[in-house]
């Protein structure tokens, strides 16, 4: 799949600012519950970035049982930030579709808001089955823009409305959850599930929208991938809408309603003959 690429080495030093305005506990709780379910001892995060989630997992199990946590990312800059955050993490520079590990190595493999960055997404899903131990689980966590908009009402993000081309780009690079479930089934996973784990709902009245930290160009891959001219044009559309509402003496709200889901599939256990 030919998708636009974000140069994460450039934004690695400021990437973790995205975690400041929100509470990411539901995702971490879902990962902790899943790790407990399979009694995970070895865990791999693909697209680990700065190690935020891996660190959370290690901290959650501190004093309970030892975890061996690995993180893989294509960005060396992000891995440097991860090492600074948690020197004990085992970090690997590599591609999601070509995991540099031995077979049947992990109890849990997961990715968070990362699948849309992988160039061969279906191959990644099928390859993970080889790296899981029998009974191990793959978890894909993120959102599906195919379920966003007025016609579907599972979500709404004003950025898609005001920044030209952003939704179209996301529809091209994000697989639908239905596709991912089909990939899991076709690869041979069992106990495949799709569960909602979090709904983020933020809204701003009028000019307050410009205080949205995710409106900064470097804050999300969607805006990073826009040209400077397209980004500026989107800001101007927002300003024009705010000005028109003020002139008319009305109030306008800008909404971000984003549903975070977790798709899981288990590698079949070894069955007796």
C-alpha positions in Angstrom: 0.0 0.0 0.0 1.4 3.4 -1.0 0.6 5.7 1.8 2.1 9.1 2.8 4.8 8.8 5.4 5.4 11.0 8.4 9.0 11.8 9.3 8.8 10.9 12.9 12.5 11.5 13.5 11.8 15.2 13.2 8.9 15.4 15.7 10.2 12.8 18.2 11.4 15.4 20.8 7.9 16.9 21.1 5.8 13.9 20.3 4.8 13.1 24.0 3.0 16.5 24.3 0.0 14.8 22.8 -0.5 12.8 26.0 -0.7 15.9 28.3 -4.3 17.1 27.5 -5.9 13.7 27.7 -6.1 10.8 30.1 -4.9 7.6 28.3 -5.9 5.2 31.0 -8.6 3.2 29.1 -6.1 2.0 26.5 -3.5 1.0 29.2 -6.2 -0.7 31.2 -7.3 -2.7 28.2 -3.7 -3.8 27.6 -3.2 -4.7 31.2 -6.3 -6.8 31.2 -5.2 -8.5 28.0 -1.8 -9.2 29.4 -3.4 -10.7 32.5 -5.7 -12.9 30.4 -2.8 -14.6 28.6 -0.5 -14.4 31.6 2.0 -12.6 29.3 5.6 -12.8 30.1 7.0 -11.5 26.7 5.3 -8.5 25.1 6.1 -6.7 21.8 4.7 -3.3 20.8 5.0 -2.7 17.1 5.2 1.0 16.3 6.2 1.7 19.9 7.2 5.3 19.3 8.5 6.9 22.5 7.7 3.8 24.6 4.7 5.4 26.4 2.5 2.3 26.4 5.3 -0.2 27.1 6.4 1.9 30.0 2.9 1.9 31.3 2.7 -1.9 31.1 6.0 -2.4 32.9 5.0 0.0 35.6 1.5 -1.6 36.0 3.1 -5.0 36.7 6.0 -3.8 38.8 6.2 -5.9 41.9 3.7 -8.5 40.6 5.6 -10.3 37.9 8.5 -9.6 35.6 7.7 -8.7 32.0 10.1 -8.8 29.1 9.0 -5.9 26.9 10.2 -5.3 23.4 9.4 -2.2 21.3 9.9 -2.0 17.5 9.8 1.2 15.5 11.0 2.4 12.1 12.0 5.8 13.5 15.4 5.9 15.2 14.5 9.3 16.7 11.5 7.9 18.5 13.5 4.9 19.8 16.0 7.3 21.3 13.2 9.0 23.1 11.9 5.6 24.3 15.3 4.7 25.6 15.5 8.0 27.5 12.1 7.3 29.0 12.8 3.7 30.1 16.3 2.4 29.6 15.2 -1.2 30.5 13.0 -1.5 27.4 14.4 -3.8 24.7 14.2 -1.6 21.6 14.6 -2.7 18.0 14.8 -0.6 14.8 12.9 -2.3 12.1 9.7 -2.6 10.0 6.4 -3.9 11.1 6.1 -6.3 8.1 9.5 -7.9 8.7 9.8 -8.5 12.5 13.4 -9.5 13.3 12.6 -12.1 15.9 12.5 -15.8 16.2 9.2 -17.7 15.7 6.7 -18.1 18.6 8.4 -15.5 20.8 5.6 -13.5 22.3 2.5 -13.9 24.4 1.2 -10.5 23.4 1.8 -8.4 20.3 0.0 -5.1 20.0 0.0 -1.7 18.2 -1.7 1.5 19.3 -2.6 4.1 16.7 0.0 2.7 14.4 -1.5 0.2 11.9 -2.3 3.0 9.4 1.5 3.8 9.2 2.4 0.3 8.1 2.8 -0.1 4.3 1.8 -3.8 4.2 -0.9 -4.0 6.8 -2.4 -7.3 5.9 1.1 -8.9 5.8 1.7 -7.5 9.3 -1.4 -9.1 10.7 -0.7 -12.5 9.2 3.1 -12.3 10.1 2.3 -11.7 13.8 0.7 -15.2 13.9 4.2 -16.6 13.4 5.7 -14.6 16.2 3.0 -15.4 18.8 3.3 -18.4 21.1 0.3 -20.8 20.9 -2.5 -19.1 22.8 -0.9 -15.7 22.4 -2.9 -12.7 21.2 -2.5 -9.9 18.7 -4.2 -6.6 19.6 -4.8 -3.7 17.2 -5.9 -0.5 18.9 -7.0 2.7 17.2 -9.9 4.4 15.3 -11.6 3.8 12.0 -12.3 6.9 9.9 -14.6 4.8 7.7 -17.0 5.0 10.6 -16.7 8.8 11.0 -19.1 11.4 9.7 -22.7 12.4 9.5 -23.8 9.3 7.6 -22.5 6.9 10.2 -22.4 8.9 13.5 -19.8 6.7 15.2 -17.6 9.8 15.3 -17.1 13.3 14.2 -13.9 15.3 13.9 -14.0 18.9 12.8 -10.6 18.7 11.2 -12.0 16.4 8.5 -14.5 19.2 7.6 -12.2 22.2 7.6 -8.9 20.8 6.2 -9.2 19.8 2.6 -8.0 16.3 1.7 -7.4 15.1 5.2 -10.4 12.7 5.3 -9.6 11.3 1.9 -6.0 10.6 2.9 -7.1 8.8 6.0 -9.6 6.7 4.2 -6.8 5.6 1.9 -4.3 4.8 4.6 -6.5 3.4 7.4 -8.0 0.0 6.8 -11.6 -0.4 8.0 -12.1 -2.6 11.1 -14.1 -5.0 8.9 -11.0 -5.5 6.8 -8.8 -6.1 9.8 -11.2 -8.7 11.1 -11.2 -10.4 7.8 -7.4 -10.4 7.7 -7.3 -12.0 11.1 -9.8 -14.7 10.2 -8.0 -15.4 6.9 -4.7 -15.7 8.7 -6.0 -18.3 11.1 -6.6 -16.4 14.3 -9.3 -17.6 16.7 -11.6 -15.9 19.3 -11.5 -12.7 17.1 -13.2 -9.8 18.8 -13.9 -6.1 18.3 -14.4 -4.1 21.5 -14.8 -0.4 22.1 -12.5 0.8 24.8 -12.7 4.6 24.8 -14.6 7.6 23.4 -12.9 10.9 23.3 -15.3 13.8 23.1 -13.9 17.3 23.2 -15.7 20.4 22.0 -14.9 24.1 21.7 -17.1 27.1 21.4 -16.2 29.6 18.8 -12.6 30.9 18.9 -11.8 28.4 21.7 -11.1 25.9 19.0 -7.7 27.5 18.4 -6.7 26.3 21.9 -7.1 22.7 20.8 -3.6 21.2 21.2 -4.4 18.7 18.4 -4.9 21.6 16.0 -1.2 22.3 15.9 0.3 21.0 12.7 2.9 18.8 14.4 0.4 17.2 16.8 -1.2 14.6 14.5 -0.1 12.7 11.4 -3.3 14.0 9.6 -2.1 17.6 9.8 1.6 16.8 9.4 0.8 15.3 6.0 -0.9 18.5 4.8 1.1 21.1 2.9 1.7 24.3 4.7 -0.6 26.1 2.3 -3.4 23.6 2.9 -2.9 23.8 6.7 -3.1 27.6 6.6 -6.2 27.4 4.4 -7.9 25.2 7.0 -7.1 27.6 9.8 -8.6 30.4 7.7 -11.8 28.4 7.1 -12.1 27.9 10.8 -11.6 31.6 11.4 -14.1 32.6 8.8 -16.7 30.3 10.4 -16.0 31.8 13.9 -16.3 35.3 12.5 -19.5 34.6 10.6 -21.1 33.2 13.8 -20.0 36.2 15.8 -21.5 38.5 13.2 -24.8 36.6 13.2 -24.8 36.7 17.0 -24.8 32.9 17.3 -22.6 30.3 18.9 -20.9 27.5 17.0 -19.3 24.4 18.5 -16.5 22.3 17.0 -16.5 18.7 18.0 -13.9 15.9 18.2 -15.7 12.6 18.8 -13.3 9.8 18.3 -14.0 6.2 19.2 -11.1 4.0 20.1 -11.5 0.3 19.6 -9.4 -2.8 20.2 -9.5 -5.8 17.8 -8.0 -9.0 19.1 -7.2 -12.4 17.7 -5.7 -15.4 19.4 -3.2 -17.9 18.0 -4.7 -21.4 18.3 -3.3 -23.4 21.1 -1.4 -26.6 20.5 -4.1 -29.3 20.4 -3.5 -33.0 21.1 -3.8 -35.5 18.3 
